[in-house]
């Protein structure tokens, strides 16, 4: 076996990088704004690695093969990580860079004589693996950047929203019943609360996608009072459509703040997607070990195929596509309920309306 391809590649590495950079600047739009050092980043390391892969002077022990694979993956991921840090780069342009590199390598190495089958297979296989490693890392890094941006943005939005919210609450308290401005202030408060809820939903969804669990602090809770408080607040924005039916003296251990979010989300969904002007019934029941809250609305049922995606993040049924929001409400409601060791289910049928059923243990698990 010959080392000719390895030697030619080593001798012509600078030429290859020069030719590759020229083509990249002509054919990859994102490269236009980068200097040579930034543009080439880890590619010289990759060529050095490929020189070793083509050489037969190196003893290919199992340990050496494993070490080469690890180093090759590291270099590919380095390239993908650095490209993801530049706003102009897309994963398509990243992959195209490697296609250009492959073309240039073959062009330079075959100027004197065609490469052997073994050498061509090694180069093609190496490039394909480098593309896979770089693209995987590009996607992961881009996701991390987006998550950080979203968390930072939503966190920074909370302060001005809280100022507006407190000011609106103060204004509402000072207005007397019947004041023509009271309805306006109530609607403003409802809009602020919905915006605040959307921001919190983004933060929580970000944590869940990152593999973190939601922070749940349990306390003894008068569940009937909690439901009544939610209904009272929602009645400001949606009118007297809510009906509460409850067994007496229902208590449970839960996070009032988080369960309140679940109830609000399901009740607001019942308003959005239920038949207009029909009652929305919240039925609270209990057994010795469990409490259940059923939120029911009249109207068209949810199709069976749509029910299967209801609790997925950023997914909407066809009937919900024109509604505002992130498509995170039911996803988070289910995760919050399950964090309490409970369940959230849906029942929907023609002529029977739609019910979302929350079941929670009465005592900490």
C-alpha positions in Angstrom: 0.0 0.0 0.0 1.3 3.4 -0.9 1.5 6.6 1.2 1.4 8.7 -2.0 -2.1 10.2 -1.3 -1.2 11.0 2.3 2.0 12.7 1.2 0.4 14.7 -1.6 -2.3 15.9 0.8 0.2 17.0 3.4 2.3 18.8 0.8 -0.7 20.6 -0.7 -2.8 21.4 2.4 -2.2 25.1 2.1 -3.0 25.1 -1.6 -6.2 23.2 -0.9 -7.2 25.6 1.8 -6.5 28.6 -0.5 -8.6 27.1 -3.3 -11.4 26.1 -1.0 -11.5 29.6 0.6 -11.7 31.2 -2.9 -14.6 28.9 -3.9 -16.3 29.4 -0.5 -16.2 33.2 -0.9 -17.7 32.9 -4.4 -20.4 30.3 -3.6 -21.2 30.5 0.1 -23.0 33.7 1.0 -22.2 33.6 4.7 -18.4 33.5 4.1 -18.3 37.0 2.6 -18.2 38.7 6.0 -15.5 36.4 7.5 -11.7 36.9 7.5 -9.5 33.9 6.5 -8.7 32.8 10.0 -12.4 32.7 11.0 -13.5 31.2 7.7 -11.0 28.3 7.8 -11.3 27.7 11.6 -11.0 24.0 12.1 -10.6 22.8 8.5 -6.8 22.7 8.7 -7.1 20.4 11.7 -9.4 18.2 9.6 -6.9 18.0 6.7 -4.2 17.0 9.2 -6.5 14.3 10.5 -7.2 13.1 7.0 -3.4 12.9 6.2 -3.1 10.4 9.1 -6.2 8.4 7.9 -4.6 8.0 4.4 -1.2 7.0 5.7 -0.2 3.4 6.1 2.9 4.3 8.3 0.7 4.4 11.4 0.0 1.2 13.3 -3.8 0.8 13.2 -4.3 -0.7 16.6 -7.8 -0.8 18.1 -6.8 1.9 20.5 -5.4 4.1 17.7 -8.6 3.7 15.6 -10.7 4.7 18.6 -8.5 7.7 19.3 -8.7 8.8 15.6 -12.5 8.5 15.6 -12.8 10.6 18.8 -10.4 13.3 17.4 -12.3 13.3 14.0 -15.6 13.8 15.8 -14.1 16.6 18.0 -12.9 18.5 14.9 -16.2 18.1 13.1 -18.1 19.3 16.1 -15.7 22.2 16.5 -16.4 23.4 13.0 -20.2 23.0 13.5 -20.1 24.9 16.8 -18.2 27.8 15.4 -20.4 28.1 12.3 -23.5 28.2 14.5 -22.2 31.2 16.3 -22.4 33.3 13.1 -25.9 34.6 12.3 -25.4 34.4 8.5 -24.7 30.6 8.4 -27.3 28.0 7.9 -26.9 24.3 8.1 -27.3 24.1 4.3 -24.3 26.4 3.9 -22.3 24.4 6.4 -22.9 21.2 4.5 -22.1 22.9 1.2 -18.7 24.0 2.6 -17.8 20.3 3.0 -18.9 19.5 -0.5 -16.7 22.2 -1.8 -13.8 20.9 0.3 -14.3 17.4 -1.1 -14.2 18.7 -4.7 -11.1 20.7 -4.1 -9.3 17.8 -2.4 -10.0 15.5 -5.3 -9.0 18.2 -7.8 -5.7 18.9 -6.2 -4.7 15.2 -5.4 -5.6 14.0 -8.9 -3.7 16.7 -10.8 -0.8 14.2 -11.3 -2.6 10.8 -11.2 -6.0 9.4 -10.3 -6.4 8.3 -6.7 -6.8 4.6 -5.9 -10.1 3.2 -4.8 -9.0 2.8 -1.2 -7.9 6.4 -1.0 -11.1 7.7 -2.6 -13.2 5.7 -0.2 -11.3 6.9 2.8 -11.7 10.6 1.7 -15.4 10.2 0.9 -16.1 8.4 4.2 -14.1 10.9 6.2 -16.0 13.9 4.6 -19.4 12.3 5.2 -18.6 11.7 8.8 -17.3 15.2 9.2 -20.5 16.6 7.7 -22.6 14.5 10.1 -20.6 15.6 13.2 -20.5 19.3 12.1 -24.2 19.4 11.3 -25.2 17.7 14.5 -23.2 20.1 16.6 -24.4 23.0 14.5 -28.0 22.1 15.3 -27.3 21.5 19.0 -25.4 24.8 19.4 -28.0 26.8 17.5 -30.7 25.3 19.8 -28.7 26.3 22.8 -28.2 29.8 21.4 -31.9 30.1 20.7 -32.8 28.8 24.2 -30.5 31.3 25.8 -31.9 34.1 23.7 -35.5 33.2 24.6 -34.8 32.8 28.3 -32.9 36.2 28.4 -35.6 37.9 26.4 -38.5 36.6 28.4 -36.7 37.3 31.7 -36.1 40.9 30.6 -39.7 41.4 29.6 -41.0 40.5 33.0 -40.0 43.7 34.8 -41.8 46.2 32.5 -44.8 43.9 32.4 -44.9 43.8 36.2 -44.8 47.6 36.4 -47.8 47.9 34.0 -49.6 45.1 35.8 -49.3 46.7 39.3 -50.3 50.1 37.9 -53.4 48.6 36.3 -54.4 46.7 39.4 -54.0 49.9 41.5 -56.2 51.8 39.0 -58.8 49.1 39.0 -59.0 49.2 42.8 -59.7 52.9 42.8 -62.4 52.8 40.3 -66.0 52.4 41.6 -68.5 49.9 40.2 -70.3 51.4 37.2 -67.4 53.7 36.3 -67.1 53.7 32.5 -63.3 53.1 32.8 -63.6 50.0 34.9 -64.3 47.7 32.0 -61.4 49.1 30.1 -59.0 48.6 33.1 -60.3 45.1 33.6 -59.6 44.2 30.0 -56.2 45.7 30.2 -55.4 43.6 33.3 -56.7 40.5 31.5 -54.4 41.2 28.5 -51.4 41.8 30.8 -52.1 38.6 32.6 -52.3 36.7 29.4 -49.0 38.2 28.2 -47.4 37.3 31.5 -48.7 33.8 31.2 -47.3 33.4 27.7 -43.9 34.6 28.8 -44.0 32.1 31.7 -45.0 29.4 29.3 -42.0 30.1 27.1 -39.7 29.9 30.1 -41.1 26.6 31.4 -41.1 25.1 27.9 -37.5 26.0 27.6 -36.7 24.3 30.9 -38.5 21.2 29.9 -36.8 21.0 26.5 -33.5 21.3 28.3 -34.4 18.3 30.4 -35.0 20.3 33.5 -38.0 19.6 35.7 -40.5 22.2 36.8 -40.1 23.6 40.3 -43.2 22.5 42.3 -43.5 23.6 45.9 -46.4 21.8 47.6 -48.7 23.4 50.2 -52.1 22.6 51.7 -54.6 24.2 49.4 -58.4 24.9 49.6 -59.1 23.7 46.1 -62.7 24.9 45.9 -61.6 28.4 46.9 -58.8 28.3 44.3 -61.3 27.4 41.6 -63.6 30.2 42.7 -60.8 32.7 42.6 -59.8 31.7 39.1 -63.5 32.0 37.9 -63.9 35.4 39.6 -60.8 36.7 37.8 -61.7 35.3 34.4 -65.3 36.6 34.7 -63.8 40.2 34.3 -62.6 39.4 30.8 -65.1 36.7 29.6 -68.3 37.5 31.4 -70.5 35.4 33.7 -70.2 32.2 31.7 -68.5 30.1 34.4 -70.4 27.7 36.6 -68.7 26.0 39.5 -70.2 22.7 40.9 -68.2 21.4 43.9 -68.3 18.8 46.7 -67.8 20.5 50.0 -64.5 20.9 51.8 -62.0 19.8 49.2 -58.4 20.2 50.2 -55.2 18.9 48.5 -51.4 19.4 48.6 -50.4 21.3 45.5 -48.6 24.3 44.2 -51.4 27.0 44.1 -49.5 29.1 41.6 -48.9 26.2 39.1 -52.3 24.5 39.4 -54.0 27.9 39.0 -52.1 28.2 35.7 -53.5 24.9 34.6 -57.1 25.8 35.5 -56.8 29.2 33.8 -55.4 27.7 30.7 -58.1 25.0 30.4 -60.9 27.5 31.2 -59.7 30.0 28.7 -59.4 27.3 26.1 -63.0 26.4 26.8 -64.0 30.0 26.0 -61.9 30.1 22.8 -63.1 26.8 21.3 -66.5 26.3 22.9 -69.8 27.4 21.5 -70.4 31.2 22.1 -72.6 32.2 25.0 -72.9 28.7 26.4 -71.9 27.9 30.0 -68.5 26.6 30.9 -68.8 24.2 33.9 -66.1 23.4 36.4 -67.0 20.3 38.4 -64.9 19.6 41.5 -65.2 16.1 43.1 -63.2 14.0 45.5 -62.6 10.5 46.8 -60.6 9.5 49.9 -57.3 9.7 48.0 -57.9 11.8 44.9 -59.6 15.0 43.7 -60.8 15.6 40.1 -61.7 18.8 38.3 -63.6 18.6 35.0 -63.8 21.7 32.8 -66.5 21.3 30.3 -67.7 23.3 27.3 -70.3 22.9 24.7 -69.6 23.0 21.0 -68.0 21.0 18.2 -66.0 18.0 19.4 -62.2 17.6 19.0 -61.5 15.0 16.3 -59.8 11.8 17.5 -56.7 12.4 15.3 -56.4 15.9 16.7 -56.7 14.7 20.3 -53.4 12.8 19.8 -51.4 16.0 19.3 -53.2 18.2 21.8 -50.6 18.0 24.5 -47.5 18.4 22.2 -45.6 21.6 22.3 -46.0 24.1 19.4 -48.8 21.9 17.9 -52.3 23.1 17.1 -55.4 21.4 15.8 -56.8 22.9 12.6 -59.6 24.7 14.5 -56.9 26.3 16.7 -54.6 27.6 14.0 -56.1 31.1 13.9 -55.9 31.6 17.7 -53.2 33.6 19.3 -50.5 32.1 21.6 -47.5 29.9 21.4 -49.3 26.5 21.3 -47.7 25.6 24.6 -50.7 25.9 27.0 -51.9 22.3 27.0 -48.3 20.9 26.8 -47.4 22.8 30.0 -50.7 22.0 31.7 -50.0 18.3 31.2 -46.5 18.6 32.5 -47.5 20.7 35.5 -50.2 18.1 36.3 -47.8 15.2 36.0 -45.2 17.0 38.2 -47.9 16.8 40.9 -48.2 13.0 40.2 -51.5 13.6 38.6 -53.1 13.1 35.1 -54.7 15.3 32.5 -57.1 13.8 30.0 -59.6 14.9 27.4 -63.0 13.6 26.5 -64.8 15.0 23.4 -67.7 13.7 21.4 -70.5 14.9 19.1 -73.4 16.2 21.2 -71.5 16.0 24.5 -69.0 18.8 24.1 -65.5 18.7 25.4 -64.2 18.0 28.9 -60.6 18.3 30.2 -60.2 16.2 33.4 -57.5 17.0 36.0 -56.9 14.2 38.6 -54.6 14.9 41.5 -53.6 13.0 44.6 -55.0 14.5 47.8 -51.8 13.9 49.7 -48.1 14.2 48.7 -46.7 11.1 46.9 
